[in-house]
Amino acid sequence: MQYPDFFNKVPPIALYDPLSEFLGAFKNGEMEVSYLECVKLAGHSCPTVAGAYLMALKGLEILYADARPQRGSVHVSMRDGESDGVTGVICNVISFIAGANGESGFKGIQGHFSRDNLVSYNVPMEGEVKLTRLDTEQSVVLSYDPSIVPGDPMMRQLMGKSLQGLASEEEKEHFGKLWQKRVETILLSSDLWDQMITIH
């Protein structure tokens, strides 16, 4: 499997998963979620998936400080509806990281480790996403704007030609590289994260 090298340079998100510890999946329940895994979940790498990853990273850091965030113990609320724009994509990535699911999620074992009913849409808020710890009820609200990292001007033309079936193989490959270059800048420019991620 081949993919851009920068995927492996994105800091993974360290988590504690009590369900996986109980069932012996990860020793001590210690695990990490990588950007590569989120790309597999979403089926693509783009500024939206990158932003969801960064909002999860920053939000969990705020909620848990120096402790490992506890997977399955965070409620994910979205301002917009599930089918609105890229809301579903963002929520899928964040809820995957947080171990949160909707009604169809894992119902738990004798009242423990449930993952269902931890996702809500159409929740009024100032930002885009709210993460809430179930144990302390502490919340953080976040928004994401990647406009500070513009794409290469050639991308629009190359995307159009590719979608119309007019691009050569070299042009299609070049478009993909330019697209991922923007994503790389978003994910690896940690000095810009505070300008892209707003904490409300």
DOLUM-326232 format. One record per residue (C-alpha): residue number from 1; residue in three letters; x, y, z. Coordinates in Angstrom, 3 decimals. Layout:
<lummars>
NUM	ALA	X	Y	Z
...
</lummars>
This chain:
<lummars>
1	MET	0.000	0.000	0.000
2	GLN	1.473	3.301	-1.098
3	TYR	0.472	6.709	0.225
4	PRO	2.081	10.129	0.818
5	ASP	5.015	9.998	3.246
6	PHE	3.642	12.849	5.345
7	PHE	0.799	10.650	6.637
8	ASN	3.365	8.996	8.924
9	LYS	4.658	12.351	10.153
10	VAL	1.316	13.515	11.573
11	PRO	1.328	13.143	15.388
12	PRO	-0.882	10.191	16.401
13	ILE	-3.571	10.671	19.033
14	ALA	-2.856	8.603	22.162
15	LEU	-5.947	7.215	23.903
16	TYR	-7.041	4.928	26.709
17	ASP	-9.773	2.510	25.673
18	PRO	-11.286	0.642	28.643
19	LEU	-13.342	-1.642	26.387
20	SER	-10.270	-2.801	24.503
21	GLU	-8.475	-3.369	27.804
22	PHE	-11.360	-5.438	29.171
23	LEU	-11.548	-7.603	26.053
24	GLY	-7.778	-7.906	25.655
25	ALA	-7.426	-5.997	22.386
26	PHE	-4.773	-3.535	23.593
27	LYS	-2.573	-4.030	26.645
28	ASN	-3.633	-1.679	29.443
29	GLY	-6.141	-0.230	26.980
30	GLU	-3.403	1.991	25.545
31	MET	-3.816	2.723	21.853
32	GLU	-3.198	5.342	19.200
33	VAL	-5.259	6.566	16.260
34	SER	-3.243	7.835	13.305
35	TYR	-4.124	10.157	10.470
36	LEU	-3.631	7.221	8.088
37	GLU	-6.381	5.299	9.891
38	CYS	-8.718	8.273	9.553
39	VAL	-7.945	8.478	5.843
40	LYS	-8.910	4.806	5.525
41	LEU	-12.142	5.519	7.392
42	ALA	-13.038	8.519	5.211
43	GLY	-11.727	6.992	1.998
44	HIS	-9.709	10.098	1.171
45	SER	-7.303	12.719	2.506
46	CYS	-8.451	16.324	2.214
47	PRO	-8.512	19.583	4.204
48	THR	-11.829	18.536	5.785
49	VAL	-10.504	15.205	7.086
50	ALA	-7.337	16.982	8.238
51	GLY	-9.391	19.589	10.082
52	ALA	-11.528	16.966	11.804
53	TYR	-8.354	15.214	12.938
54	LEU	-6.885	18.445	14.285
55	MET	-10.099	19.424	16.074
56	ALA	-10.149	16.025	17.777
57	LEU	-6.474	16.351	18.677
58	LYS	-6.811	19.862	20.116
59	GLY	-10.184	19.271	21.767
60	LEU	-9.082	16.115	23.575
61	GLU	-5.871	17.818	24.694
62	ILE	-7.944	20.551	26.319
63	LEU	-10.397	18.156	27.962
64	TYR	-7.798	15.770	29.336
65	ALA	-4.691	17.955	29.761
66	ASP	-1.763	15.602	30.398
67	ALA	-3.881	12.439	30.800
68	ARG	-4.762	10.023	28.013
69	PRO	-8.250	10.806	26.684
70	GLN	-10.662	7.999	27.489
71	ARG	-12.222	6.520	24.384
72	GLY	-15.952	5.934	24.651
73	SER	-16.338	8.628	27.306
74	VAL	-16.761	11.691	25.084
75	HIS	-19.995	12.947	23.531
76	VAL	-19.638	14.543	20.076
77	SER	-22.121	17.298	19.176
78	MET	-22.348	18.922	15.751
79	ARG	-23.890	22.331	15.040
80	ASP	-25.249	21.326	11.638
81	GLY	-27.334	18.440	10.346
82	GLU	-25.812	15.081	9.474
83	SER	-26.420	15.557	5.740
84	ASP	-25.368	19.232	5.649
85	GLY	-22.200	19.847	3.657
86	VAL	-19.202	18.031	5.144
87	THR	-20.710	17.717	8.628
88	GLY	-21.050	13.951	8.344
89	VAL	-17.445	13.541	7.222
90	ILE	-16.156	15.648	10.109
91	CYS	-18.295	13.813	12.650
92	ASN	-17.303	10.386	11.327
93	VAL	-13.613	11.147	11.828
94	ILE	-14.000	12.752	15.255
95	SER	-16.389	10.096	16.550
96	PHE	-14.042	7.348	15.300
97	ILE	-11.207	8.868	17.297
98	ALA	-13.359	9.464	20.373
99	GLY	-15.080	6.076	20.230
100	ALA	-18.502	7.688	19.974
101	ASN	-21.449	6.341	17.990
102	GLY	-25.095	7.135	17.396
103	GLU	-28.056	4.871	18.025
104	SER	-26.427	1.997	16.135
105	GLY	-23.338	1.964	18.340
106	PHE	-22.172	-0.740	20.750
107	LYS	-24.707	-1.155	23.543
108	GLY	-22.154	-2.206	26.152
109	ILE	-21.708	-5.198	28.445
110	GLN	-24.008	-5.356	31.466
111	GLY	-24.177	-1.578	31.697
112	HIS	-20.483	-0.948	30.973
113	PHE	-18.513	0.270	27.937
114	SER	-21.481	1.465	25.847
115	ARG	-20.661	3.576	22.795
116	ASP	-24.176	4.346	21.564
117	ASN	-26.037	7.653	21.723
118	LEU	-22.801	9.643	21.956
119	VAL	-23.321	11.650	18.754
120	SER	-25.785	14.522	18.249
121	TYR	-26.539	16.804	15.297
122	ASN	-28.292	20.183	14.988
123	VAL	-27.037	21.330	18.384
124	PRO	-27.010	25.157	18.749
125	MET	-23.476	26.393	19.450
126	GLU	-21.083	29.150	18.526
127	GLY	-18.628	26.818	16.819
128	GLU	-18.869	23.698	14.655
129	VAL	-18.125	20.867	17.061
130	LYS	-18.540	20.345	20.799
131	LEU	-16.763	17.594	22.714
132	THR	-18.060	16.795	26.199
133	ARG	-16.520	14.504	28.798
134	LEU	-19.171	12.234	30.264
135	ASP	-17.463	11.984	33.672
136	THR	-16.919	15.684	34.368
137	GLU	-19.373	17.247	31.858
138	GLN	-16.569	19.591	30.821
139	SER	-16.970	20.735	27.210
140	VAL	-14.913	22.393	24.508
141	VAL	-16.344	23.981	21.356
142	LEU	-14.191	24.247	18.245
143	SER	-14.260	25.602	14.701
144	TYR	-11.870	25.063	11.795
145	ASP	-10.898	27.319	8.900
146	PRO	-8.038	26.229	6.599
147	SER	-8.173	29.312	4.358
148	ILE	-4.834	30.479	5.759
149	VAL	-3.326	27.607	3.747
150	PRO	-4.472	28.189	0.142
151	GLY	-4.215	25.559	-2.535
152	ASP	-1.971	25.842	-5.580
153	PRO	-3.703	27.958	-8.290
154	MET	-3.279	25.119	-10.788
155	MET	-5.472	22.764	-8.776
156	ARG	-8.776	24.157	-10.014
157	GLN	-7.854	23.753	-13.681
158	LEU	-6.402	20.276	-13.180
159	MET	-9.420	19.157	-11.132
160	GLY	-11.773	20.338	-13.873
161	LYS	-9.861	18.531	-16.604
162	SER	-9.663	15.361	-14.504
163	LEU	-13.389	15.322	-13.738
164	GLN	-14.201	15.871	-17.414
165	GLY	-11.922	13.033	-18.463
166	LEU	-9.648	15.417	-20.369
167	ALA	-6.539	15.210	-18.186
168	SER	-3.518	13.101	-19.032
169	GLU	-2.211	10.563	-16.534
170	GLU	0.607	12.963	-15.700
171	GLU	-1.868	15.806	-15.081
172	LYS	-4.050	13.626	-12.853
173	GLU	-1.040	12.563	-10.838
174	HIS	0.143	16.159	-10.575
175	PHE	-3.288	17.241	-9.322
176	GLY	-3.194	14.597	-6.592
177	LYS	0.239	15.719	-5.476
178	LEU	-0.812	19.372	-5.339
179	TRP	-3.973	18.428	-3.403
180	GLN	-2.018	16.446	-0.839
181	LYS	0.622	19.153	-0.551
182	ARG	-2.017	21.482	0.881
183	VAL	-3.185	18.800	3.302
184	GLU	0.428	18.200	4.342
185	THR	0.932	21.889	5.086
186	ILE	-2.251	21.970	7.177
187	LEU	-1.284	18.933	9.243
188	LEU	2.440	19.552	9.703
189	SER	2.429	23.335	10.245
190	SER	1.745	23.173	13.982
191	ASP	2.610	26.865	14.254
192	LEU	-0.539	27.597	12.207
193	TRP	-2.928	25.328	14.100
194	ASP	-4.012	28.046	16.517
195	GLN	-4.975	30.201	13.531
196	MET	-6.925	27.411	11.855
197	ILE	-8.576	25.998	14.988
198	THR	-10.709	28.379	17.044
199	ILE	-11.635	27.478	20.614
200	HIS	-14.909	29.133	21.610
</lummars>
